[in-house]
Amino acid sequence: MEIGPLSRYRAQLALGARITIAAVATLGIGHLLGTPMILWAVLTAVILTQMSVGRSVKATIDYSFGTLGGAIYAGLVSNYVPGAHELALLLLLGLAIAPLALLSALTPRFSVAPATGVIVVLAPTITHVTAFHSAYDRVLEVALGGAVALFVSHLVFPARARILALEAGADMLDLMARALPVLFSGFARPQDPESIRDLQRGVGDAFARLDKMEQEARHERIAFLDAEPDLAPLLRALLRMRHDLVMIGRAAVTPLPDALRLRLEAPLAAITETAAAHLHDCGAALTAAGAPNVSASLEAAFDAYSGEIATLREEGILRSLPVERVEHVFALGFALEQWRGDLEELDRRIAERAR
């Protein structure tokens, strides 16, 4: 069934709606409360309304730390170094910004601190208030914008980071399934190493997105006392799967010798086909909160490959090959056995999340 444009971009449309509602709500609440510089409150709400609830929570925490630290330091500096004329104001701005800029470079959580320092130092030249009031207003504006952003993110088309993480995990499994035929074809005929590296980078990028989503989901559990299971065990299983593909990809750079390729081509093709189908099934189970089906055909494919290797050893064919070729076969066998065990671990981790 074809997916319509609205369904395809539902996450982006929901984010746009949340940002709009957060901006309008902050403006209305700010007018009711008489917020002095309501512009900064609205901008804060827009900045902190993120794609998922967990990302909004993390952004609000970091923004609040940076704002509070920058406001306190810049307020103290402005109180003891008054900028009565232009030269003094330049000195005051330098003293206020330099330590905050260094702090933001050392700790990303305080990345907004320099901007807060600038506002605290220069706002009195526009609004004609004291440095203390400038710092107080800045903290109040961020508190208002952050509170509205969290409220809207949690109630208006909420996108939970946990759900997005599971979808990212399913996408990673589908990407791995599509990469298997290309990787395993390298055992039969030479492949472009750069194309294999592109596949590996694609899987690595997919895991990086998943890891970021898991961190956001962790903030959701902390902020809302969520009882959902931790995603870390699932991430470890998927990371091992990624490492297995790297090992298999390295072995697939060199085709198997003709004497082995004719005997191992069919077992490897069976592993490729059944493993790809099983990875698709795991991805579907992950998003549907179900348990993956036990793949008897995949187990049979692995057993068939191991049995064929044992037969080749009994026939003495392996002994007739150069040492480096035999090492290549053993490296492939080790990678497949490791992959087999990690596939079983992945099944267990997905089943633990089933309803």
N, C-alpha and C positions, 0 to 999 in steps of 0.2 A: 504494500500500500504506500502510495506516495505521500510524503510529509509536506504539508503546506508551509508557506513562508512564515506564518504566525507561530506554528509549532516549532519550526526549525530555530527561530530566534526568540523563543519564549523567555529564556534566561536574560537576554539583553533587553527585551521589552520590559520585563519585570524590574530590572535594575533601573531603567529610565523612569519608570513609574515611581519607584521608591525615592530616587533622587529628587524628582519633581515635588512629590508630597512632602519630603523632608524639608526642602527649601521653603515651600509655601507655609508649612506648619511653623517652622522656626521664625519666619517673618511675622506671622500672626501672634505667636506667643511672645515674641520680643516686643511687639507694640503694646501688648497688654501689660507686660512687666515693666515697660519703660526702659528697655535696655539702651544704654547710651550709643554705642557703636554697633548697631544691629547688623551692619554689613558683615563683620567678622563672624558673628554667630551663624548667619546664613551660609557663608563660605565654609565654615567648619562642618556644618551639617551636610553640605554637598560633598566635601572631601571624605568624610568618615562613613558615608553610606556606600558600602562596598558590595561586591557580587554575592557574598554569602554572609550569614550572621556571624560566623566565626571570624571572618576577615574584618568585619565591622568592629567586633569586640577587640581584636588585636590592634587595629588602627586607632581606636578610641583610647585604649590603654597607653599606647606609645605617644599619641598626640597629647594626652593629658600630662604624662610625665614630662615631655619636652616643654609644654606650655608652662607648667608649674615651676620647673627649674629655671627656665628663661625669665619668667616674670619676677621671681624672687630675686635672682641675681641682678637683673637689669634695674629692678626697682631700688635695690640697695645702692648700686653704683650711682644711679641718678640722684639719690637722696644725699650722697656725700660728695658728689662732683657735679654741682649745678652747672648747666649749660646756659649761662647768662648771655653770651655772645657767640658768634659763629665759630671762632677758634675753639672755645671751650666745648661747644656742641660736637665739633669734630673729635676732640679728645675723648669726650664722654662716649660717643658712639664706638670709637675704637676700643676703649676699655670694656665696654659692655659686650661687644660682638666677639672679640678675639678668643676669650676662654670658652664662650658658648660654641663657636665654630670648631674649636679643637675638640670639645666634648662630643659634638655631633659626628665628627670624623671618627672618634674612638668608639662611640656607642650609637648605632643607628636609631635607637629608641628616642634619642634626644635630637633628631634631625630637624625638628621644628623649633628648637630652642633659639637659634640665631634669628629667625624671623620674628619670634616673640620679643626678643631683645630689641630689635629695630622698632617694633610697634610701641613698646613701652617707652623707649627713649624719645622717639619722634612724635608720638601722638600728642604729648602735652604742648608741642609747638603749634598744633592745629586746634585742639580742643580747649587749650588753656586750663588744664587741670594739673594737679600735682602728680609726681611720678608714682606715688602710692596708689592714687586713684586710677592711673593708667594701667598699672599692673593688676589691680583688683578688677577693673573692667574687662581686661583681657581674659583673666581666669573665668570670670562670670560668662563671657561670651562663649568660650570653649565648652564650659559645663553645659550651657543651654544647647549649643549645636550638637555636642556629643550625645546628650540625653535624647534629643529628638531623633538623631541618627540611629541609635540603638533601638529605640521604641519602634520606629518605622521599619527597620530591618527585621525586627522580630515579628511584626504583625502584618505588614503589607507584602503579600506575595513572598513569604519568607523562603529563602534558599539556604537550606542547611548544608554546612560544609561537609558533614558526614555523608549525605546523599551524593554530593558532588564528588567526594573522594571515591565512593563506591563506583560511580559512573566512570571516573578517571581510571580506576583499576580495571573495569570491564573494557574500556577502550585500549588499555595497554595489552590486555590478553588478546583482544582481536588483532591488534597490530602484530603481536608475536605470532599468532596463527597465520597471518598473511605472509610473514617473513620466512616461515619454515620451508616452504617449497623452494624458495630461492637459495636459502642456506644449504639445504641438503642436496640441491642439484650440483653443488661444487664437488661432491664426491664422485660424480660421474663425468663431469667435463669442467675444464677451467672456467673460473668466473672472474669477473672484474673485481679486484680487491676493494676498489673505491665504492662500488655498489654495495658490497657487503658491509663496509664501514658505515655507509649511509643508513642501512637498515639498523645497525647497532646503535647509531646515534639517535635514530628515531625512537627506538625502544627506551634509550636512556633519557631522552627528553620527556617521554610519556611518564616514566617513573619520577622524574623531577617534579612534574605537575602534580602527580599523586602525593608525593612527599609534602609539597606545599599545602595541599588540601588537608592532609592529615594533621599538620600543625594548626591549621585553622579550626579543625574539628576538636582538637584538644582544648582550644580556648573556649569553644562552645560548651564543652562538658564542665569546665571550671566555672564559667560565668553563670550557667543556668543549672548547675548541679545535675547534669544529665547522667542517667544511669546506663547509657548505651555502652556496649563493650568497646574496649580499646582497639584502635585500628593498627597499633604497632605490630602485633604478631602477623597480621595479614601483609603488612608492608615488608616485613622480613622475608616472608615466603616469596613474595613477588620479586624482591631484590635477588634472592637466590636463583629464581627463574631467569632473571636477566643475566646473572653471571654464567649460568649454564649455557645460554645462547651465545655468549661471548666465547666460551670454550669450544662449543660446537663450530662456531664461525671460524675460529682459528684452525681447527682441524680440517674444515672444508676448503681452505685456501688451496690445498694440494689434492688433486683427484686420487682416488684409490688406484693401485696397480690393476692392470687388466685382469690378471689372474683372480683377484679378489672382487673386482667390481661386478663381474658377471654373476658371481655367487651372492654378493651382498646387496645388489641393486634392488631386488624385490623386497627383502626385509626392511631396508631403509625407506623405501617408498611407502611400505605399510605403516611404519612408524610415523612418517611425515603426515600421511593422510589421517590416521586415527588421532594423532596428537593435536593436529590443527582443529579437528572436529571437537575434541575434548576441551581445548582452550576456549573455543566459542561457547561451549556448554557451560564452562566455568564462569565466563563473563556474564552470560544470561542469568545464571544462578546468583551471582553476586548482586546484580541490580534488582532481582526479584526476591531477595532474602530467602532463597531456597538452598537446598543442598545439591551439588552436582551429581549426576548419575555415575555410578561405577562403570568404567569403560573396560569391559572384558576384552574387547578387540584390541585395545591399546596394550594391555598386559600380554596378550597373545603375541602382539607384534614385537614387543621387547624380548619375550621368551624365544621367539623364532630367530631373532638376530643373535642372541646369546648361543642358541643351539647351533646356528650355522658357523659361528666362530669356533665353537668347540669341535665341530666336524672338520673344519679346516686345519685345526691343530692336530687332530688325530691323523689326518691324511698327510701331514708333513709339509703342507703347502706353505705355511708361515715360515718354516725353517729354511725354505729355499729363497726367501726374499732378503734383500739387504737389511741391515740393522735399522737404518733410519725408516724404512718402510714398515717394519714390524713395530717400531716405536709409534709410528703414526696410527696404526691399527689399534694398539693398546690405549693410546691417548683418546681415540674416538670411543672405545669401549668404556673407558673410565668416565668420560663426559656423559655418555648415555646412561650409565648406571646412576651417576649423580643426579642427572635430570629426572630419571624415573623416581628416585626417592623424593626429590623436591616436588614433583607433581603430586605425589601422595600427600605430602605435607600441605600443599596448596589446597587439595580437596578437603583436608581436615579443617583448615582455617576457614574456608568458605562455609563448611557445614556448621561450624560453631556459631556463625552469624545467622543461620536459618531460623525462621520463626519457630 
